[in-house]
Amino acid sequence: ALVRWQHPAEGLLGPAEFIGLAEETGLIVELGESILKKACRQARDWMASGLSPVKMAINISPRQFQGGLVDQISSVLEETGLAPSLLEIEITETLIIQDVDTSVRIMRAIKQMGVSLALDDFGIGYSCLGMLKTFPLSCMKIDRSFLTHLPAKTKDSAIVSIMIQLAGSLGIDVIAEGVETAEQADFLRAAGCPYGQGYYFGRPVAAGEIEGMLKAMSTFATGSSSQPL
């Protein structure tokens, strides 16, 4: 789920244009909870309308992580009625290495609810390998910087392949971020990467458009309309 702000004067603003200000003013906790509620309600409403279940991934800010996140998630899930298995919390290395013991405790409590935990921007920090052993992660997302020159850059290709193999051996799902070309997608498939994210697959769209896409996928899956050979 990607947050946007429809500003009355500036128009549609991306997160880079206001999240920093929300962090500075302390509004990020309230904003984060609002985003979490809206995303969970949307996933629930799609299911209620007969669409296939969709896992909703939400980025968490440092202040939100440290400010009663476990209770917040529990409250939102209870309020919206969304199954915990349909929620994924995305965190970054810089967020959780500030206090490892506290981070592990919070993450274990979240995972005990049945909520997934994903490590975002994997590979750009110094202690990322140790994190796979220390923290109760369900998924890691390979940072887009490793994909920019794939498959031409052999060092990046080797690193990405090793990341995919490492995650698989640890039973952790892996998502490649920033997939923008067919060549990148082909390389990742051949390397055994199960999931990709980026403009090659589709650009961010509003919830209404997602609903149409989910309906089309459901129709295709049930075979109630003609299918391409």
KETORLO-942917 format. One record per residue: residue in one letter; x, y, z of N, C-alpha, C in turn. Coordinates in steps of 0.1 Angstrom, whole numbers, plus 5000, padded with zeros to 4 digits. Atoms other than C-alpha are relative to their C-alpha. Layout:
N
REC residuo neast nnorth  nup caeast canorth caup ceast cnorth  cup
REC       A     X      Y    Z      X       Y    Z     X      Y    Z
...
# end
This chain:
229
REC residuo neast nnorth  nup caeast canorth caup ceast cnorth  cup
REC       A  5008   4988 5000   5000    5000 5000  5009   5012 5000
REC       L  4992   4988 5001   5014    5034 4990  4991   5012 5003
REC       V  5008   4988 4995   5002    5066 5007  5002   5012 4990
REC       R  5000   4988 5007   4994    5097 4987  4991   5010 5007
REC       W  5008   4989 4994   4981    5131 4998  4994   5009 4990
REC       Q  5006   4991 5009   4956    5150 4978  4999   5014 5006
REC       H  4999   4987 4994   4967    5185 4987  4990   5010 4993
REC       P  5009   4991 5007   4941    5212 4981  5006   5010 4991
REC       A  4993   4991 5009   4966    5235 4965  5011   4994 4991
REC       E  4989   5005 5007   4995    5214 4954  4997   4987 4992
REC       G  5004   5012 5008   4976    5184 4940  5004   4988 5007
REC       L  4996   5013 4994   4986    5148 4945  5015   5000 5004
REC       L  4986   5000 4995   5018    5145 4966  5004   4986 5004
REC       G  4995   5013 4996   5039    5114 4970  5006   5000 5014
REC       P  4995   5001 4986   5053    5102 5004  5012   5008 5003
REC       A  4987   4992 4998   5087    5118 4999  4998   5014 5003
REC       E  5003   4985 4999   5070    5152 4999  4994   5003 5013
REC       F  5006   4997 4987   5054    5149 5033  5003   4991 5012
REC       I  4998   5009 4989   5064    5119 5053  5011   5005 5010
REC       G  4990   4994 4992   5096    5137 5065  4995   5010 5010
REC       L  5006   4990 4992   5075    5166 5078  4992   4993 5011
REC       A  5009   5007 4990   5051    5142 5096  5009   4994 5011
REC       E  4991   5006 4990   5081    5125 5113  5005   5011 5009
REC       E  4995   4989 4992   5095    5159 5125  4990   5005 5009
REC       T  5010   4994 4992   5062    5171 5138  4993   4990 5010
REC       G  5006   5010 4991   5053    5138 5155  4986   4995 4995
REC       L  5013   5005 5005   5022    5133 5134  5001   4987 4993
REC       I  4999   5012 5007   5036    5102 5118  4994   4988 5007
REC       V  5007   5011 4993   5022    5079 5145  4985   5000 4997
REC       E  5014   4998 5003   4987    5092 5140  4997   4997 4985
REC       L  5002   5002 5014   4991    5092 5102  5002   4985 4997
REC       G  4997   5015 5002   5006    5056 5103  4988   4992 5004
REC       E  5011   5008 4996   4977    5043 5122  4988   5002 4991
REC       S  5011   4998 5010   4952    5059 5098  5003   4992 4987
REC       I  4997   5008 5012   4970    5043 5069  4998   4986 5002
REC       L  5002   5014 4996   4970    5010 5086  4986   4996 5000
REC       K  5014   5003 4999   4933    5011 5093  4994   5000 4986
REC       K  5006   4999 5013   4924    5023 5058  5004   4988 4991
REC       A  4995   5011 5009   4946    4996 5041  4993   4987 5004
REC       C  5006   5012 4995   4931    4968 5063  4985   5000 4997
REC       R  5014   4999 5004   4896    4980 5057  4998   4997 4985
REC       Q  5001   5002 5014   4902    4980 5020  5002   4986 4996
REC       A  4998   5014 5002   4915    4945 5020  4988   4992 5004
REC       R  5012   5006 4996   4885    4934 5040  4989   5002 4991
REC       D  5011   4997 5009   4861    4951 5017  5001   4993 4987
REC       W  4998   5008 5012   4876    4935 4987  4995   4986 5002
REC       M  5004   5014 4998   4871    4901 5002  4985   4999 5002
REC       A  5015   5000 4998   4835    4910 5013  4992   5001 4987
REC       S  5007   4999 5013   4827    4918 4977  5002   4988 4991
REC       G  4999   5012 5007   4837    4883 4967  5014   4998 4992
REC       L  4987   5001 5007   4873    4890 4954  5009   4991 5008
REC       S  4991   5009 4994   4902    4868 4962  5008   5008 5011
REC       P  4993   4993 4989   4921    4876 4995  5013   5006 4995
REC       V  4988   4993 5004   4949    4901 4991  5008   5004 5012
REC       K  4991   4996 4988   4979    4905 5015  5004   5015 4998
REC       M  4998   4985 5000   4983    4942 5024  5014   5002 5007
REC       A  4987   4997 4994   5019    4953 5030  5001   5015 5003
REC       I  5000   4986 4995   5024    4985 5051  5014   5003 5005
REC       N  4988   4995 4995   5056    5004 5057  4998   5007 5013
REC       I  5001   4994 4987   5063    5014 5093  5011   5009 5003
REC       S  4989   4990 4997   5082    5045 5104  5006   4996 5014
REC       P  4993   5003 4987   5107    5044 5133  4992   5004 5012
REC       R  5008   4995 4989   5084    5065 5156  4988   4990 5002
REC       Q  5011   5009 4999   5055    5042 5148  5004   4987 5006
REC       F  4995   5013 4995   5076    5011 5155  5002   5001 5015
REC       Q  4997   4999 4986   5086    5024 5189  4988   5005 5009
REC       G  5011   4994 4992   5052    5039 5199  4988   4991 5001
REC       G  5012   5009 4997   5030    5009 5208  4995   4994 4988
REC       L  5005   5006 5013   5029    4993 5174  4993   4987 5002
REC       V  5007   5013 4998   5019    4958 5187  4985   5002 5004
REC       D  5014   4997 4996   4988    4972 5204  4992   5006 4989
REC       Q  5007   4993 5011   4980    4994 5174  4996   4989 4989
REC       I  5004   5010 5010   4981    4964 5150  4989   4991 5005
REC       S  5010   5008 4994   4961    4943 5174  4986   5006 4999
REC       S  5013   4992 5000   4934    4970 5177  4995   5002 4986
REC       V  5005   4998 5014   4932    4976 5139  4995   4987 4995
REC       L  5005   5013 5005   4929    4939 5131  4986   4997 5007
REC       E  5013   5003 4993   4901    4936 5157  4989   5009 4995
REC       E  5010   4990 5005   4883    4967 5145  4996   4997 4986
REC       T  5003   5002 5014   4885    4958 5108  4996   4986 4997
REC       G  5004   5013 5002   4881    4921 5111  5009   4993 4989
REC       L  4991   5006 5010   4910    4914 5087  5008   4989 5006
REC       A  4992   5011 4995   4928    4881 5091  5014   5004 5001
REC       P  4986   4996 4998   4963    4886 5105  5009   4995 4989
REC       S  4992   5006 5011   4977    4864 5077  5000   5009 4987
REC       L  5001   4991 5012   4966    4891 5052  5007   5014 5002
REC       L  4993   4988 4998   4988    4918 5067  5015   4997 5001
REC       E  4985   5001 5000   5025    4923 5062  5006   5014 5004
REC       I  4993   4988 4995   5046    4949 5081  5014   5001 4994
REC       E  4987   4999 5006   5076    4962 5062  5008   5010 5009
REC       I  4990   4992 4991   5106    4975 5083  5013   5001 4993
REC       T  4986   4998 5006   5141    4987 5074  5010   4997 5011
REC       E  4989   5003 4991   5174    4978 5089  5003   5011 5010
REC       T  4997   4989 4992   5180    5013 5102  4990   5001 5012
REC       L  5011   4999 4990   5147    5011 5121  5003   4990 5012
REC       I  4999   5010 4990   5155    4979 5140  5014   4998 5007
REC       I  4986   5003 4994   5193    4980 5147  5003   5010 5011
REC       Q  4998   4990 4989   5189    5010 5171  5000   4993 5014
REC       D  5002   5007 4987   5178    4987 5199  4996   4985 4996
REC       V  5003   5014 5005   5181    4950 5188  4991   4992 5009
REC       D  5008   5008 4991   5167    4934 5219  4985   5005 5000
REC       T  5014   4995 5000   5136    4957 5219  4993   4997 4987
REC       S  5005   5003 5014   5132    4952 5181  4996   4986 4999
REC       V  5003   5015 5000   5133    4914 5185  4987   4997 5007
REC       R  5012   5003 4992   5107    4915 5212  4987   5005 4993
REC       I  5012   4995 5007   5083    4937 5192  4997   4992 4988
REC       M  5002   5008 5012   5088    4917 5161  4994   4986 5003
REC       R  5005   5013 4996   5082    4884 5179  4985   5001 5003
REC       A  5014   4998 4996   5049    4898 5193  4992   5002 4988
REC       I  5008   4998 5012   5038    4909 5159  4998   4986 4992
REC       K  5001   5013 5008   5046    4875 5143  4991   4990 5008
REC       Q  5009   5009 4993   5028    4857 5171  4986   5002 4998
REC       M  5013   4997 5004   4997    4874 5160  4996   4993 4987
REC       G  5002   5005 5013   5001    4858 5126  5002   5010 4989
REC       V  4997   4989 5010   5012    4890 5109  5014   4997 4994
REC       S  4987   5002 5006   5041    4887 5084  5009   5012 5002
REC       L  4990   4989 4999   5073    4908 5087  5010   4999 4989
REC       A  4991   4999 5012   5093    4919 5057  5011   5010 5003
REC       L  4989   4990 4999   5128    4935 5057  5002   5007 4987
REC       D  5000   4992 5012   5127    4963 5032  5015   5004 4997
REC       D  4987   4995 5005   5157    4975 5011  5012   4991 5005
REC       F  4989   5009 4996   5178    4944 5019  5012   5001 4992
REC       G  4987   5000 5007   5215    4945 5011  5007   5013 5001
REC       I  4993   4987 5000   5223    4982 5016  5006   5003 5014
REC       G  4994   4997 4987   5232    4980 5053  5012   4991 5003
REC       Y  4988   5007 4996   5262    4966 5071  4998   4987 5007
REC       S  5003   5012 4992   5246    4940 5093  4989   4992 4995
REC       C  5012   5007 5006   5220    4926 5069  5000   4985 5001
REC       L  5000   5015 5000   5232    4890 5069  4997   4995 5014
REC       G  5003   5004 4986   5231    4888 5107  4985   5001 5003
REC       M  5015   4998 4998   5195    4901 5106  4992   4988 4997
REC       L  5008   5011 5004   5183    4871 5088  5000   4989 5010
REC       K  4999   5010 4990   5194    4850 5117  4993   5005 5013
REC       T  5005   4995 4987   5184    4873 5146  4986   5004 5000
REC       F  5013   4995 4999   5151    4887 5136  4990   4990 4993
REC       P  5010   5009 5005   5119    4867 5130  4993   5005 4987
REC       L  5005   4994 5013   5114    4877 5093  4993   4989 4992
REC       S  5008   5009 5009   5089    4862 5069  5005   5002 4985
REC       C  4997   4996 5014   5103    4880 5038  5011   5010 5000
REC       M  4990   4989 5002   5132    4901 5026  4998   5006 4985
REC       K  5002   4994 5013   5130    4926 4997  5013   5006 4996
REC       I  4987   4996 5005   5162    4930 4977  4999   5015 4995
REC       D  5000   4986 5004   5170    4967 4973  5001   5002 4985
REC       R  5000   4997 5015   5164    4982 4938  5014   5003 4995
REC       S  4987   4996 5005   5200    4994 4936  5008   4988 4994
REC       F  4994   5012 5006   5211    4958 4929  4995   4996 4987
REC       L  5006   5004 5012   5188    4955 4900  5002   5009 4988
REC       T  4999   4989 5010   5196    4987 4881  5007   4995 4987
REC       H  4992   5004 5011   5222    4971 4859  5000   4985 4996
REC       L  5002   5014 5003   5210    4935 4858  4995   4999 4985
REC       P  4990   5010 4996   5219    4913 4841  5014   5003 4995
REC       A  4987   4997 5006   5248    4931 4825  5011   5000 5010
REC       K  4990   4999 4990   5267    4938 4857  5002   4987 5007
REC       T  4998   5014 4995   5282    4904 4867  5000   5000 5015
REC       K  4999   5000 4985   5289    4914 4903  4987   5001 5006
REC       D  5013   4998 4994   5254    4926 4910  4992   4987 4997
REC       S  5007   5012 5004   5241    4895 4892  5003   4989 5010
REC       A  4995   5011 4990   5262    4872 4915  4994   5003 5014
REC       I  5005   4997 4987   5251    4891 4946  4985   4997 5002
REC       V  5015   5002 5000   5214    4890 4938  4997   4985 5000
REC       S  5001   5015 5000   5217    4852 4930  5002   4994 5014
REC       I  4997   5005 4986   5233    4846 4964  4990   5004 5010
REC       M  5010   4996 4991   5207    4866 4982  4987   4991 4999
REC       I  5012   5008 5002   5179    4846 4966  5002   4986 5006
REC       Q  4997   5013 4994   5196    4813 4975  5001   5000 5015
REC       L  4999   4999 4986   5203    4824 5010  4986   5001 5007
REC       A  5014   4999 4995   5167    4834 5016  4993   4987 4999
REC       G  5006   5013 5002   5155    4801 5002  5004   4990 5010
REC       S  4994   5010 4991   5178    4781 5024  4995   5003 5015
REC       L  5004   4996 4986   5165    4800 5055  4985   5000 5001
REC       G  5015   5000 5000   5128    4796 5045  4994   5013 5000
REC       I  5005   4986 5001   5124    4833 5039  4996   5003 4986
REC       D  5004   4996 5013   5104    4846 5010  5009   5012 4995
REC       V  4992   4989 5005   5122    4871 4987  4993   5007 4989
REC       I  5006   4991 5010   5109    4900 4966  5011   5009 4995
REC       A  4990   4990 5006   5131    4919 4941  4993   5013 4997
REC       E  5006   4987 5003   5123    4956 4941  5006   5007 4988
REC       G  4995   4992 5011   5126    4979 4912  5001   4993 4987
REC       V  4999   5007 5013   5120    4954 4883  4993   5009 4990
REC       E  5005   4991 5011   5116    4976 4852  5001   4995 4986
REC       T  4999   5005 5014   5126    4955 4822  4998   4985 5000
REC       A  5002   5014 5002   5119    4921 4807  5013   4992 5003
REC       E  4987   5006 4998   5156    4913 4809  5002   4997 5015
REC       Q  4999   5001 4986   5156    4919 4847  4991   4989 5005
REC       A  5010   5010 4995   5125    4898 4852  5004   4986 4996
REC       D  4996   5013 5004   5139    4869 4831  5012   4995 5008
REC       F  4988   5004 4992   5172    4869 4851  4995   4996 5014
REC       L  5005   5003 4987   5153    4869 4884  4993   4986 5000
REC       R  5007   5013 5001   5131    4840 4873  5010   4988 4999
REC       A  4990   5010 5001   5161    4820 4862  5008   4998 5013
REC       A  4992   5001 4988   5178    4827 4895  4991   4994 5012
REC       G  5008   5006 4990   5148    4813 4914  4992   5010 5009
REC       C  5007   4990 4992   5133    4846 4927  4985   4998 4998
REC       P  5014   5003 5002   5096    4839 4934  4991   5012 4998
REC       Y  5008   4988 5001   5084    4875 4935  5008   5012 4995
REC       G  4994   4987 5005   5091    4909 4918  4990   5011 5002
REC       Q  5008   4988 4998   5079    4944 4923  5006   5011 4992
REC       G  4994   4989 5008   5083    4973 4899  4991   5004 4988
REC       Y  5007   4995 5011   5071    4992 4869  4998   4990 4988
REC       Y  5002   5010 5011   5076    4962 4846  4987   4993 5002
REC       F  5013   5007 4997   5046    4946 4863  4988   5009 5001
REC       G  5011   4991 4999   5026    4977 4868  5003   5012 5009
REC       R  4998   4988 4992   5026    5013 4882  4990   5001 5011
REC       P  5010   4999 4989   5009    5023 4914  4986   5005 4995
REC       V  5014   4996 5004   4971    5027 4909  4991   5002 5012
REC       A  5009   4997 4989   4942    5038 4930  4992   4987 5003
REC       A  5007   5012 4995   4921    5013 4950  4989   4995 4990
REC       G  5010   5004 5010   4893    5014 4924  5005   4993 4989
REC       E  4994   5007 5012   4916    5003 4896  5004   4986 5005
REC       I  4995   5013 4995   4930    4975 4918  4988   4991 5000
REC       E  5012   5009 5000   4894    4962 4923  4997   4995 4987
REC       G  5003   5005 5013   4889    4960 4886  5010   4989 4996
REC       M  4990   5010 5003   4922    4941 4882  4998   4987 5007
REC       L  5002   5012 4993   4913    4917 4909  4988   4992 4995
REC       K  5012   5006 5006   4879    4911 4893  5004   4992 4987
REC       A  4996   5007 5012   4896    4903 4860  5008   4988 5003
REC       M  4992   5012 4996   4920    4879 4877  4991   4989 5005
REC       S  5009   5011 4995   4891    4861 4895  4993   4994 4988
REC       T  5007   5005 5011   4873    4858 4862  5009   4990 4992
REC       F  4990   5008 5007   4904    4844 4845  5002   4987 5007
REC       A  4997   5012 4992   4910    4819 4873  4988   4990 5000
REC       T  5011   5009 4999   4875    4805 4873  4996   4995 4986
REC       G  5003   5004 5014   4874    4802 4835  4986   5004 4995
REC       S  5013   4996 5004   4841    4820 4832  5000   5010 4988
REC       S  4999   4992 5012   4854    4840 4802  5011   4994 4992
REC       S  4990   5005 5009   4876    4833 4772  5014   5003 5006
REC       Q  4987   4999 4995   4913    4828 4781  5010   4999 4989
REC       P  4990   5001 5011   4944    4834 4759  5007   4987 5001
REC       L  4993   5013 5001   4962    4803 4748  5015   5002 5003
# end
